[in-house]
Amino acid sequence: MLKTFKLSHAMWTGAALVGALTLATQSVFAGECPASKIKPNAQPMVDYKPVGVTDVTLGSIDLGKQPAHIEGRELRFRKLTIEPGGIVPWHSHDDRPALIFVQQGEIVEYASNCIDPIVHKAGDLRPEVFGTTHWWKNLGKETVILYVGDVRKDPADHNM
């Protein structure tokens, strides 16, 4: 004889909470440099110009005018579109932390501190913080779309 059980709302809520906590404890960053491949000055600086890249600022907030009073800083949200063969040139995040979300496509990052190129695919989130110096290239046949949230100090800084 088959017995059926009815789960209460509290049990379903508890199960959902356990699932959410399990996911929250896992790393959300894909496409990171493996620890065994991290090495200072692993990639040399290159002097490529931007190629096939469209950079559109979707919005920004002057952080000096907010309750946090972070004078001289701007929170910016942008959309970068990188065509096949496109290049985001060499730049540093020592003074401009950012989060990059790959919405579409696949792109390769050449980080100064990683021996091997790092592949980022749709759905990946890449933190860019102090110590991150790199460039990116779209080696695929599909246009790559990145959404970027960064904190910019210098309004004249047009680094991607």
C-alpha positions in Angstrom: 0.0 0.0 0.0 1.4 3.4 -1.0 1.3 6.1 1.6 1.2 9.7 0.7 2.4 12.6 2.8 1.3 16.2 2.8 4.0 18.7 3.6 3.0 21.7 5.6 3.7 25.2 4.5 6.3 25.5 7.3 8.1 22.4 6.0 8.2 23.7 2.4 9.5 27.1 3.7 12.2 25.3 5.7 13.2 23.2 2.7 13.4 26.3 0.5 15.5 28.1 3.2 18.0 25.2 3.4 18.3 25.2 -0.4 18.9 28.9 -0.5 21.5 28.7 2.2 23.3 25.9 0.4 23.4 28.0 -2.8 24.5 31.1 -0.9 27.6 29.3 0.6 28.8 28.3 -2.9 31.0 30.6 -4.9 29.0 32.7 -7.4 32.1 33.7 -9.4 32.8 31.5 -12.4 35.8 31.8 -14.7 38.3 32.6 -12.0 42.1 32.0 -12.3 42.9 28.6 -10.6 45.1 29.1 -7.5 47.8 27.0 -9.1 48.0 29.4 -12.1 48.2 32.7 -10.1 51.6 34.4 -10.6 52.6 38.1 -10.4 53.3 39.6 -13.9 52.2 36.4 -15.6 50.8 38.3 -18.6 52.8 41.2 -20.1 51.1 44.6 -20.6 49.9 45.0 -24.2 49.1 48.3 -26.0 46.0 47.3 -28.0 43.4 49.9 -28.8 39.7 49.2 -28.4 38.4 47.3 -31.4 34.7 46.5 -32.0 33.6 47.7 -28.6 30.5 49.8 -27.8 30.4 51.2 -24.3 27.1 52.8 -23.2 26.6 54.3 -19.8 23.0 53.4 -18.8 23.0 55.4 -15.6 25.2 56.8 -12.8 25.0 58.2 -9.3 27.2 60.9 -7.7 28.1 59.1 -4.5 29.1 62.4 -2.9 25.5 63.5 -2.9 24.3 60.3 -1.2 24.2 59.6 2.6 27.4 57.7 2.4 29.2 60.9 1.3 31.8 59.2 -0.9 33.1 62.4 -2.4 34.6 62.3 -5.9 33.2 58.9 -6.7 30.5 57.9 -9.2 28.5 54.6 -9.2 28.1 53.8 -12.9 26.2 51.0 -14.7 27.2 50.3 -18.3 26.5 48.0 -21.2 29.5 46.8 -23.3 29.0 45.2 -26.6 32.0 43.4 -28.0 31.9 42.2 -31.6 33.7 39.0 -32.8 37.4 39.8 -32.7 36.8 42.8 -30.5 39.2 43.9 -27.8 38.7 45.7 -24.5 42.2 47.2 -24.0 44.6 46.8 -21.1 43.4 48.6 -18.0 43.6 48.5 -14.2 41.0 48.3 -11.4 43.3 49.5 -8.7 41.2 52.6 -8.3 37.9 51.5 -10.0 36.3 48.3 -8.5 33.7 46.7 -10.8 31.4 43.8 -11.2 31.1 42.4 -14.7 28.1 40.2 -15.7 28.4 38.3 -19.0 24.9 38.4 -20.4 25.6 36.9 -23.8 28.5 35.1 -25.5 31.9 34.0 -24.4 35.0 36.2 -23.9 38.6 35.6 -22.9 40.4 37.7 -20.2 44.1 38.0 -20.1 44.9 39.0 -16.4 48.3 40.2 -15.4 48.3 37.7 -12.5 47.2 34.6 -14.3 49.4 32.3 -16.4 46.5 31.1 -18.5 43.7 33.1 -20.2 40.4 33.0 -18.3 37.2 32.1 -20.2 34.0 33.9 -19.2 30.7 32.6 -20.4 27.1 33.8 -20.4 25.9 33.9 -16.7 29.3 34.5 -15.2 30.0 37.3 -12.8 33.6 38.6 -12.5 34.7 40.8 -9.6 37.4 43.3 -10.6 39.2 44.8 -7.6 42.5 46.3 -6.5 45.3 44.2 -8.1 43.2 43.4 -11.3 45.0 44.5 -14.4 43.9 42.9 -17.7 42.5 43.0 -21.2 39.7 41.0 -22.9 39.2 39.6 -26.4 36.1 38.1 -28.1 37.6 35.1 -29.9 34.1 33.7 -30.8 31.7 34.2 -33.6 28.9 35.7 -31.4 28.7 39.2 -30.1 29.4 39.4 -26.4 27.3 41.6 -24.1 28.6 42.6 -20.7 26.9 44.6 -18.0 29.3 46.5 -15.8 28.7 48.2 -12.4 31.8 50.2 -11.3 32.8 52.9 -8.9 34.7 55.6 -10.9 36.8 58.3 -9.3 37.9 60.3 -12.4 35.1 61.4 -14.7 37.7 61.7 -17.5 38.6 58.0 -17.0 37.2 56.3 -20.0 38.9 53.0 -19.5 36.6 50.1 -20.1 
